[in-house]
Amino acid sequence: MSVSYKAISLIFVLVAWMAHPALAQTFKQGDTVFVGLPSTNIRDDAFIIGQVTRITENGDYQIKVEDYVEGHDYGAFCTPVAVSNTSNEYGDGWELWQDTRSLRQRNLEYIVPAQNVMAHRSGQYHYIERNNTWVVFGRWLSDAPILAPERIERAINGLEPIGLVGMKPALELAIAHRLAFYDQGWGRPYWPYETVTPLNDLISQIAHLLESDAALAKIWYQRPRDQALVLQDVKTFFLISALDKIVQDAYYQLYENLEKADAAEVASLTQTLAQLGRVKRN
């Protein structure tokens, strides 16, 4: 069966639209929508599920809240509107909204920016996938015994539709780290002496990265770190976390039994770590 060029083009358009649930969607009164509020570190992502009750003149949506993330401060994202149970009149709701971490107040609805509003199901999927990506990264941070590089690669391939392209450098480093410590990245753990050569390559790569990116290096070397700078974007946040783990793990290997390792490789790793501020103590 042949497929026309026009049909193929339409398929690509539909796939792209589905992959970006926040693109150019409009909703009508009565629709159930998902309001996504992404965070740099993913763990603080928040959402609201609600019913559209009004569309403002500038295209934002007033919604009646049905569900939301407890404890998140919504004050910067929502404008409260007081509504009457009988006449549905609109008024200033700020004086009624004392706790901006709760959206359960009676007689209040909330205006939210149109760019944060998605279709209910696609919005849920979007944020579930963001969380799944964090879980993969978190499993790497915690040295999960079974975490194949292929699983991390799948996470990399899915970053763009969920707004996490900035995680790619950190996830690529995670793959290299797994390959340095486990056979095929998920098999038997290597003996410490077996990790020295791949760690040497990885730490040299990190040293080069920090030499070539002054802004990143300034944040990474800073003690204590300015958390506002760490959280300035997804790339910076996850790279800092990845560099911390890799350098720390490599440093700890210097104190393992490395008698079978190549002495020159051990010396090189020790020297590069010292340049990164991790000096081995006898």
C-alpha positions as CSV (number, residue, x, y, z in Angstrom):
1,M,0.0,0.0,0.0
2,S,1.5,3.4,-1.0
3,V,1.2,6.5,1.2
4,S,1.2,9.9,-0.4
5,Y,3.7,12.6,0.5
6,K,0.8,14.7,1.7
7,A,-0.4,12.0,4.0
8,I,3.1,11.5,5.4
9,S,3.4,15.2,6.1
10,L,0.1,15.2,7.9
11,I,1.3,12.3,10.1
12,F,4.4,14.3,11.0
13,V,2.3,17.4,11.9
14,L,0.0,15.3,14.1
15,V,2.9,13.6,15.9
16,A,4.6,17.0,16.5
17,W,1.3,18.4,17.8
18,M,0.8,15.5,20.2
19,A,4.4,15.7,21.4
20,H,3.9,19.4,22.4
21,P,0.6,19.4,24.2
22,A,0.8,23.1,25.1
23,L,1.1,24.3,21.5
24,A,-1.7,26.4,20.1
25,Q,-4.6,24.7,21.9
26,T,-7.8,26.5,22.7
27,F,-10.4,25.5,25.1
28,K,-14.1,26.4,25.7
29,Q,-16.2,26.9,28.8
30,G,-16.9,23.6,30.5
31,D,-13.7,21.9,29.3
32,T,-11.6,20.0,31.9
33,V,-8.0,21.2,31.5
34,F,-4.6,20.5,33.0
35,V,-2.5,23.5,34.1
36,G,1.2,22.6,34.2
37,L,3.7,24.5,36.2
38,P,7.1,23.0,35.5
39,S,10.1,23.4,37.8
40,T,13.8,23.4,36.9
41,N,14.5,20.3,39.1
42,I,11.3,18.5,38.0
43,R,10.7,17.3,41.6
44,D,8.9,20.6,42.3
45,D,6.7,20.4,39.3
46,A,3.1,21.3,40.1
47,F,-0.2,21.1,38.4
48,I,-3.9,22.1,38.6
49,I,-6.8,20.2,37.1
50,G,-9.9,22.2,36.7
51,Q,-12.9,23.2,34.6
52,V,-12.9,26.3,32.4
53,T,-15.5,28.7,33.5
54,R,-14.4,31.8,31.5
55,I,-12.0,32.9,28.9
56,T,-10.5,36.4,29.5
57,E,-10.1,39.1,26.9
58,N,-6.4,38.3,26.5
59,G,-7.0,34.6,26.1
60,D,-6.2,33.3,29.6
61,Y,-8.4,30.9,31.4
62,Q,-10.5,31.1,34.5
63,I,-10.9,27.7,36.1
64,K,-12.8,26.0,38.9
65,V,-10.2,23.8,40.6
66,E,-10.9,20.1,40.9
67,D,-7.4,18.9,41.9
68,Y,-3.9,20.3,42.5
69,V,-0.5,19.6,44.1
70,E,-0.7,20.3,47.8
71,G,1.9,22.7,49.3
72,H,3.0,24.4,46.1
73,D,2.9,28.2,46.2
74,Y,0.5,29.2,43.5
75,G,0.7,32.9,44.2
76,A,2.9,33.7,41.2
77,F,0.8,31.7,38.7
78,C,-2.8,32.3,39.6
79,T,-5.1,35.3,40.0
80,P,-8.0,34.6,42.3
81,V,-11.5,35.7,41.3
82,A,-14.3,35.8,43.8
83,V,-17.5,34.2,42.5
84,S,-21.0,34.3,43.9
85,N,-22.8,31.0,44.3
86,T,-26.0,32.5,43.0
87,S,-25.2,35.2,40.4
88,N,-21.7,34.2,39.4
89,E,-20.5,37.8,39.7
90,Y,-16.8,38.4,39.4
91,G,-14.8,40.5,41.9
92,D,-11.4,40.9,43.5
93,G,-10.5,37.7,45.3
94,W,-7.1,38.5,46.7
95,E,-8.5,39.4,50.1
96,L,-10.2,36.0,50.3
97,W,-7.1,34.0,49.3
98,Q,-5.0,34.0,52.5
99,D,-3.0,30.8,51.9
100,T,-1.5,30.8,48.4
101,R,-0.4,27.2,48.8
102,S,-4.0,26.1,48.9
103,L,-6.7,26.3,46.1
104,R,-9.6,25.0,48.2
105,Q,-11.2,28.3,49.2
106,R,-14.9,28.5,48.7
107,N,-16.3,31.1,46.2
108,L,-12.9,31.5,44.5
109,E,-11.8,30.5,41.0
110,Y,-8.4,31.2,39.4
111,I,-7.2,32.8,36.2
112,V,-4.1,31.0,34.9
113,P,-1.9,31.9,31.9
114,A,-3.0,30.3,28.6
115,Q,0.6,29.0,27.9
116,N,0.4,26.8,31.0
117,V,-3.0,25.2,30.0
118,M,-3.1,21.8,28.3
119,A,-5.7,19.2,27.4
120,H,-6.4,17.1,30.4
121,R,-5.0,13.7,29.2
122,S,-2.1,15.0,27.2
123,G,-1.1,17.3,30.1
124,Q,-1.1,14.4,32.5
125,Y,1.0,12.3,30.2
126,H,3.4,15.2,29.7
127,Y,4.0,15.6,33.5
128,I,4.2,11.8,34.1
129,E,6.9,11.6,31.5
130,R,8.8,14.5,33.2
131,N,8.6,12.6,36.5
132,N,9.7,9.3,34.8
133,T,12.8,11.1,33.5
134,W,13.6,12.4,37.0
135,V,13.2,8.8,38.2
136,V,15.8,7.6,35.7
137,F,18.2,10.3,36.8
138,G,17.5,9.6,40.5
139,R,18.1,5.9,40.0
140,W,21.5,6.8,38.5
141,L,22.3,9.0,41.5
142,S,21.5,6.2,43.9
143,D,23.5,3.6,42.0
144,A,20.6,1.4,41.2
145,P,22.0,-2.1,40.4
146,I,20.0,-2.6,37.2
147,L,20.0,0.6,35.1
148,A,21.1,-0.1,31.6
149,P,22.6,2.7,29.5
150,E,19.8,1.9,27.0
151,R,17.2,3.1,29.5
152,I,19.1,6.4,29.9
153,E,19.3,6.7,26.2
154,R,15.6,6.3,25.9
155,A,15.2,9.1,28.4
156,I,17.5,11.3,26.3
157,N,15.4,10.6,23.2
158,G,12.3,11.7,24.9
159,L,13.5,15.0,26.4
160,E,12.3,17.4,23.7
161,P,8.6,16.9,23.9
162,I,8.6,17.3,27.7
163,G,10.7,20.5,27.8
164,L,13.8,18.9,29.3
165,V,16.4,19.1,26.5
166,G,18.8,20.7,28.9
167,M,19.1,17.4,30.7
168,K,20.9,15.8,27.8
169,P,24.5,16.6,28.8
170,A,24.0,15.3,32.3
171,L,22.3,12.1,31.1
172,E,25.2,11.5,28.6
173,L,27.6,11.7,31.5
174,A,25.4,9.3,33.5
175,I,25.8,6.7,30.7
176,A,29.6,7.1,30.7
177,H,29.6,6.7,34.5
178,R,27.6,3.5,34.3
179,L,30.0,2.1,31.7
180,A,32.9,2.9,34.0
181,F,31.5,1.0,37.0
182,Y,29.5,-1.9,35.5
183,D,30.0,-4.4,32.8
184,Q,28.0,-3.2,29.8
185,G,26.7,-0.5,32.1
186,W,24.3,-2.8,34.1
187,G,26.1,-6.1,34.6
188,R,28.5,-7.1,37.2
189,P,30.2,-4.3,39.1
190,Y,33.8,-3.8,38.1
191,W,36.6,-4.3,40.6
192,P,38.0,-0.9,41.7
193,Y,41.1,-1.4,39.6
194,E,39.0,-2.0,36.5
195,T,37.4,1.4,36.8
196,V,40.5,3.5,36.8
197,T,41.0,3.8,33.0
198,P,37.4,4.7,32.1
199,L,37.2,7.0,35.1
200,N,40.4,8.7,33.9
201,D,38.8,9.4,30.6
202,L,35.6,10.6,32.2
203,I,37.3,12.9,34.7
204,S,39.5,14.4,32.0
205,Q,36.3,15.1,30.0
206,I,34.8,16.8,33.0
207,A,38.0,18.9,33.6
208,H,37.8,20.0,29.9
209,L,34.1,20.9,30.2
210,L,34.8,23.1,33.3
211,E,37.8,24.7,31.5
212,S,35.7,25.5,28.5
213,D,32.6,26.8,30.4
214,A,33.6,29.5,32.8
215,A,30.0,30.1,34.0
216,L,29.4,26.5,34.8
217,A,32.8,26.2,36.5
218,K,32.1,29.3,38.7
219,I,29.0,27.7,40.0
220,W,30.5,24.2,40.5
221,Y,33.5,25.4,42.4
222,Q,31.6,27.9,44.5
223,R,31.2,27.0,48.2
224,P,28.5,27.5,49.4
225,R,26.7,27.5,46.1
226,D,24.2,30.2,45.1
227,Q,21.1,28.0,44.7
228,A,19.5,30.7,42.5
229,L,22.4,30.2,40.0
230,V,22.2,26.4,40.3
231,L,18.5,26.5,39.5
232,Q,18.7,29.0,36.7
233,D,18.0,26.4,34.1
234,V,17.6,22.7,33.6
235,K,21.0,22.2,32.0
236,T,22.9,23.9,34.8
237,F,21.0,22.1,37.6
238,F,21.4,18.6,36.3
239,L,25.0,19.1,35.1
240,I,26.0,20.3,38.6
241,S,24.4,17.2,40.1
242,A,26.1,14.9,37.6
243,L,29.5,16.5,38.1
244,D,29.2,16.2,41.9
245,K,28.4,12.5,41.7
246,I,31.0,11.6,39.2
247,V,33.9,13.5,40.8
248,Q,33.0,12.2,44.2
249,D,32.8,8.6,43.1
250,A,36.1,8.9,41.2
251,Y,37.7,10.4,44.3
252,Y,36.5,7.5,46.5
253,Q,38.0,5.0,44.1
254,L,41.5,6.4,44.9
255,Y,41.1,4.8,48.4
256,E,40.2,1.4,47.1
257,N,42.7,-1.4,46.4
258,L,44.2,-0.3,43.0
259,E,47.3,-2.5,43.1
260,K,46.3,-4.2,39.8
261,A,45.6,-0.9,38.1
262,D,48.0,0.8,35.8
263,A,50.2,3.0,38.0
264,A,50.3,5.8,35.3
265,E,46.5,5.8,35.0
266,V,46.2,6.0,38.8
267,A,48.6,8.9,38.9
268,S,46.8,10.7,36.1
269,L,43.4,10.3,37.8
270,T,44.8,11.5,41.1
271,Q,46.3,14.6,39.5
272,T,43.2,15.5,37.5
273,L,41.0,15.1,40.6
274,A,43.5,17.3,42.5
275,Q,43.0,20.0,39.8
276,L,39.3,19.7,40.4
277,G,39.8,20.4,44.1
278,R,39.7,16.7,45.3
279,V,43.2,16.1,46.7
280,K,43.9,12.6,48.0
281,R,45.0,12.6,51.6
282,N,47.4,9.9,52.7
